[in-house]
Amino acid sequence: MNTEIANAVNAAGDKAQYDTRVKRLLAQKSILAHILVKTIDEFKGMKPEDVVKYIEGEPSISVVPVEPGLANMEKTDAAGQRIVGLNTENAEINEGLVRFDIIFYVRMKNGLSQIIVNIEAQKDEPTEYKILNRAIFYVSRLISSQKERDFVNTNYDDIKQVFSIWICMNMDDNSLSHIHLTKDEMLKPCNWKGNLDLLNIVLIGITNEIPEHDEKYEMHRLIGALLSSELKEQEKLDIIEHEYNIPISQEFREDVRIMCNLSTGIEERATERATEKTSEKFILNMYKKGYTLDQIADVAETGVDEVEAIIKKKEPAMA
């Protein structure tokens, strides 16, 4: 395997590991509780530590497929009774499928109803597609995948309310947007029966600069500190533990440490690649202008063999 391919494989591996640590940290119930308090009306005004108990089970991380027909699991128990739930058993079988980053059920304060929450983390706003369009697809799947899992046949009144919450880093402003269904009367108003609040998208914009700790930007500061590429490991932990009273387990600390190390490695590798490309371009330009290999090596402060190798790789017809 040549160096260029090996570097690409290593970079991809580091990024995958980094993404995994980010999701694991965001999926901590104490972190999720802070997000729920700021995004879901049911929990607004509550202390995050009092919301943790409403998060049911362990959040599923990158195991539930988004694709139609694969988000549900159905099997029978020892007594032959039908069991349904989120499909978390086919991560290897269906390798390569798009999966929800984080998905979990939340029990409402009445103790009876549930909602389904999906958290998606983006390092920045995508350029290859409009993020809202993807969010609409995801939230639609959160609704449609409930059939035969959370409701059966035509019992549409059993559909659970869903929230797809998207965290976008590296944005120009700290923002918070709630996108949901509304009804516009075009003729005489009619009181149609049904729940307009079933489908909800929340977009959270996070800037590189961590905001001051005030109530308005509490969630932004927490997420910004947790995922910051600027703060060191202990700086992150100090903010999380002392400002937000979030208990730091050894597992949490280890995930933060690994994420910080991976982030540093990714940035250093990106800088090296950028420097390498600039150097290669400089060498090729000098070669095209008629400079000798010795002259190029002298100016570029490298060996003649290295100059020759770059020329052969990039401009084989010229070598």
N, C-alpha and C positions, 0 to 999 in steps of 0.2 A: 504494500500500500504506500503510495507516494505521500510526501509531507503535506501537500495541499489537501488531499482527501482525508488524511489522518486528522489534520487540524479541524476540518469541517465536521468530522464524526465526533471529535472531542467537544467542539463547540455545541453541537446539537445535544450531546449527552449532558453537558453542563446546564444547558437551557431547560431540558426536560426535568432534571433534578431540581433546578431552581423553581420552576413552575409547581412542582409537586410540593415543595416546602411552603411556598406561598399559600397554596390551597389548604395544606394541613394547618397552618397558622390561622388563616381566616375561618376555618371550620371549628376552631376552639369555641365552645359554647359561650365563654365569657366575652369573646370578641363578637360573636354573632348577636348576643344580647344587646350590645351597644348599637349595632346596626339596626336591629328590630325597633329599639326605642325611638330612633330618629326617622324611621321610614314607614312604620305601620301604626295607624291611629290607635288600634287596640292597646298598644303598649306605651304610647307617648305620655310623658310625665312620670313614668315609673323609673325606679332605680334598676339599672341593668342587672344587678345581682339578684333582683327579685323576678326577673324575666327568664333567667336561665332554666328554672324548673319547668317552664312551659315548652321547652325544646325537647321533643320526644326522641328517645333512642340516640344513636350516634349518626351524625350527618354522613351521607354517602358522598365520597370524593372520587370523581372521575371514573365511576363505574356504571352509572345509569345512562344508557344510550339515548340520544335525542331522536334518532330515526324512528319513524312510524313503525309500530308493531314490535318494537324491541324494548320499550320503556317499562313493560309490565312483566311480572313473573306470576305464573300460576302453577301450583302443585297441590298435592294432597298430603294430609298428615297421616299418622299411623292408623287413625280410625277411619281413613278414607274421606275425611272432610276437606272441602275445597279451601285452599289458602291462597290469597292474592297479596301482592305487594310490589314495591319497586324492584325491577330486575337488577340485581347486583351480582349475579352469578356468571355472567358471560364476558368478563373483561378479556380473557384470553381467546375464547372461541370467536368473538367478534372484534378481534384486534384491528385497529385502524378506523373504527367508527368514531364519530363525533359524540362526545359525552358531556353531560352537564358537569360543570366544575364541582359545585356543591349543591346538594338537594336534601331537604329534610322537612318533616312535619312539625307544626307548632300547634299545641293545644290552646284554644282560646280561654279567656278567664272564666267563662261560664262552665268550663269543665266538660262541655259536650261537643262543640264543633271544633274542627281542625282547619288549618290552612296549609298550603304547600308553598315552601319558599325555595327559590333557586338563587344562588349567588354566582356571578361570573366575574372573573378578574381579567382586566386587559392592561397591558403595560403602557398602552397609549391608545388614542382613538384610531381605529383601523382606517386605512386608505383604500383597500381593495373592495370594500363594501361599506354601506351606511349602517352604522351600529344599531340604529333604531329598527331597521328592517330585520336584522338578525334577532334582536330582542323580541320583536313581534312574533317571529317564527317560534322562538323558544317558549314564550308564554302561551302560544296557541297549543304547542305540544304538551305543556303542563296541564292544559284543559282536556284535550282530546285523549291523552293517555290514561285518563281516569276511568274511561269506560271499561267495564268488566273488572276494574280494580277497586275504585271508590264508589262507583255506581253501576248498576246492571240494567240491561234492556233499555227502557225509555224513562227511567227514573232520573230525569235531568235535574230535578229539584235537589238531588243529593250531590251535585257537583260542588267541589270544594273551591273556595277562593284561592287564587294563586298570585304569587309575587315573583317576578323575575328581576333581581337587583344586580345592576351592572356597575362595577367599580372601574373607572378609567383613570389611570395614572398619567402623569406628564401633561396635564391639561393647562390651559392658560389661566383658568379661574377655578376656584373652589365652588362647585355648584351642586344642586340637588333638585332633580325634576321627577315629578310623579305623572305618569301618562296612563290614562284610563278611559273607559267608555263614558260617553255623554249622550244625552238625548236632545235633539232639536225638534221642536214642534213646527211642522210645515203647514199644517191646517189646524183645525180645532183640536186642542189637547186631548189626549187619551191616556188613561192610567193603565198602561200595559203592565201585566204582572211579570215579575222576574227580578233578577239581581244584576244591576249594572256594575256592581263593584267586584264581580268575579275575577276580572282580568286586570292585572296591575303590572306596570313596568316602572322601575325606579332607576334613574341614571345618576350616578354619583361621580362628579368630576373632582379629581385631586391634583393639586399643583405640586411642583417639586419643592417649593418653599413651604415648610410646615407652618400653619397658622398658629397664632397665640392661643393659649388655652382659655377659651371662653365658651359659654353654653352654645352659642350659634354654630361654632365650628368644632365642637367636641369630637364628633365622629370623624371629621376630616383630619383632625390632628392625630387621632389614634391610628387610623389607617395609614396616614402619611408617614408617621413615625415608624410604624411596623414594617412598611414596604420601602422606606427610604433607601436610596443607594448612597446617600451622603453620610448618614449617621452610623456610628460604630455600634457594635453589638451591645455594649454596656449602656450606651446612650439610649438605645431603643428600650432596653429592659427597664431602665430607670423611669422613663416616661410612662411605660405601660403599668409598671408596678406601683409607683408612688403617686402619679397623677390620676390613674384610673382604678387603683386598688384591685388590680387583676392579679390573682395568685400566679406566681411563676413556677411551674413544675420543671423538673429536670428535662423532661421530654420537650417542653416548650422552649427552654433555654437552648437545648441542642439544635432544634429546628432553626432558631434565630441565628445561631452560630454558623451552621452549615449554609443557610441562605446568604448570610453576609459574605462568607468565603467564596461561594459560587458567584455572587454578584461582582465581587472584586476580580475574580478570574475572568469572567465574561467581558468586563470592561477593559481589562489589560489585554486580552486577546484581540478585542476589537481595535484597540489603539495600535497594537502590533501589526494587525492586518492593514490598517490605514497607512501606517508608516512604511510598511513593505510595498504597498501599491504605489505610494508616492515615489519611493526610491526606484522601483522598477520603471516607472514612467520617465523619470529623470535620465536613467541609463539608456533607455530606448531612444529618447530624444537626442541625446548626445551621439549615439551610434548613427542615427539617421542623418545627422549633420556632418558626419565624416570623421569624427574623432576616433583615434585608435583605442584598442582595448586597454592599453597601458594608461593612456590619458584619462579615460573614463574611470578606471580603477583608482587612479590617484585622486581625482576630484571627488568621487563618491566614497572614498576612504574604505575601500573593500578590495578583495583579491581579484586578479584577472580571471581566475577560474570561475568565481561567482558571477562576474560580469558576462562571461561567455555563456554560462548556464542560463542566465536570464534571457539573453538574446536568442539562444536556441529554443527556449521554451515559448517565448512570446512571438518571436519573428523567425520561424524556422527557414523561411525562404531567403532571409537576409544573412543568415549565419553561414 
